[in-house]
């Protein structure tokens, strides 16, 4: 592994793998390939390298400050309370190597508490304001049961006093409620106002609340994020103590405006995250900057160790999961339950410990293992819950350096429990340099006065080649060419370079780097996963993936993380399979599910009438179920008692199945035919009845029509008019 790399110097050797060592002895490996100096330490010693001249730095941990954990947070020692141990450590890391350190965290008893009550004073919160007028006394009484050192403060907010967020017409400037019949008088709109800084005089809280009046804004969302940010970053004005828990209670009945909403009013400048309280303790940047973003809000709350408690009347605060150390409690419409809400949120905060990492260098990998009250290690977790005040939990932190930063760029980071002032400061020293490099000789006689002798090898000046810089570029001979073949019959420099003075000069490639004593290696022909070299979780060394910590496999696509395989009962894959590449592979027949937790055909047992025996079920290969009991005899023998004959399900009767199918088809056909006939008959009868009705209606209409006359038939009779001629005067008229 070490010899196949491209190492031509001690530093390059150390980067190949944490197991590689470099021999700095001058005469070592004479006549051999330069890469032979890079090998396992024991191999170098077997080949004659003096152990004192082997460069093999290792990772280490040094504890710099380790004060013991405190037991209480009050009294004369309240300013020196320690809740995390140790406080400072130094880590020396060799790239690719892992080391670990442990830390402990304790939620000490009777720790001071600062609580700032930030209230929405828009018109819809009028009934809530009436409810909390005596909140200070009641809250101090309840919090006194949890801590002997309690301070209380009060602030309020509405929204930006500009269109379209508020009423800006002249008649609304002094009284935004002008013309509003339900509540005609209120104070002008404001962004945020610090009314009472944190104090232990709770009567002052009641007095200030008594003076407050509600205001009115225009749209439903409020300017609460402006207020939260100011309450968090204005540490001196609010009065946050360094040695106290910081609770910020945010009471409102609607959602707040978010970043970019300010553009509706022409505010294009992003929030700068700073304090902007004027001499009147009022937020002066309300109409100058946009609302803060969730990211900025979370950063400032964590930076100032503030636990944010959303006391809201609506379940619309799903985004709070993006803000560390935040809890949400549902507030009654008139805030009647506010004290119980605050106490519940405080107990919830004190019942858990969660670690956060600050200023995490990108080239350092961290993994956590938590050991909570049950004493069981929980890999991958950095949080413990369901704790009691005074409990101590521990964490193991594994540290790995993935690469070497520029020389002299030592790094540091901080591990801090969310909401705590206590922290663990970690400084990192990279073990990337070799001690022998400090003794390098320029223009050394060992290197023919044309190179630098460093850690047993020569680094030649431009135009010179060879192990001792003894050749110039352009010279060639059969001796030199034979030294450029990996073996007899092989291509010179593997066909990927040129031989110059017994050394191969490898070609450049657009795909990556070609290297090795015979140009036999490269960093781009390793296995890929979904088109990504070594799955992005490893480095390609001479055609083989060297996986980062936590990954294995030819292409490093297999994670060794097992947390997703742990079932609810704590077993790996419910005891019915194994964890392969971070996922459960069920091996027990019939088992399935993400953690093989489902297995309807697996044998089970339950209690029987005899308390000393167990009822067992066993299913054979022929689908027969056998029932028996198992018990231990007084003599120590195991007793199995069969309860009944095996229950076996018989196979289906083929003729009966065929007859049943045919009969079912015929029955369905007859039923469908009868239904069709019935439908036709009903339809015909309806049509005939409709025809008869139309006919009768037509007859009636003709009989009652005044314009209609019945036709009259006239009959003529032929007569002998000659017989009556006299009486008609000889003619007919």
Secondary structure, 3 states (H helix, E strand, C coil): CCCCCCCCCHHHHHHHCCCEEEECCCCCCCCCCHHHHEEEHHHHHHCCCCHHHEECCCCEEEEEECCCCCCECCHHHHHHCCCEECCEEEEEECCCCEEEEEEEEECCECCCEEEEEEEECCHHHHHHHHHHHHHHHHHHHHHCCCCCCEEEEEEEECCCCCCCCCCCCHHHCCCCCCCCCCCCCCCCCCCEEEEEEEECCHHHHHHHHHHCCCCCCCCCCECHHHHHHHHHHCHHHHCCCCCCEEEEEEEECCCECCCCHHHHHCCCCCCCCCCCECCCCEECCCCCCCCCCHHHHHHHHHHCCEEEEEEECCCCCHHHHHCCCEEEEECCCCCCCHHHHHHHHHHHHHCCEEEEEECCCCCEEEEEEEECCCCCEEECCCEECCCCCCCEEEEEEEEEECCCCCCCCCEEEEEEECCCCCCEEEEEEECCCCHHHHHCECCCHHHCCCEEEECCEEEECCCEECCCCCEECCCCCHHHHHCCECCCCCCEHHHCEEEECCEEEECCECCECEECCCCCEECCCCCEECCEEHHHCEEEECCEEEECCCEECCCCCEECCCHHHECCCCCEHHHCEEEECCEEEECCCCCECCCCCECCCCCCEEECCCCCEEEEEEECCCCEEEEEEEEECCCCCEEEEECCCCEECCCCCHHHHHHHHHHHHHHHHHHHHHHHHHHHHHHHHHHHHHHHHHHHHHHHHHHCCCCCCCCCCCCCCCCCHHHHCCCCCCCCC
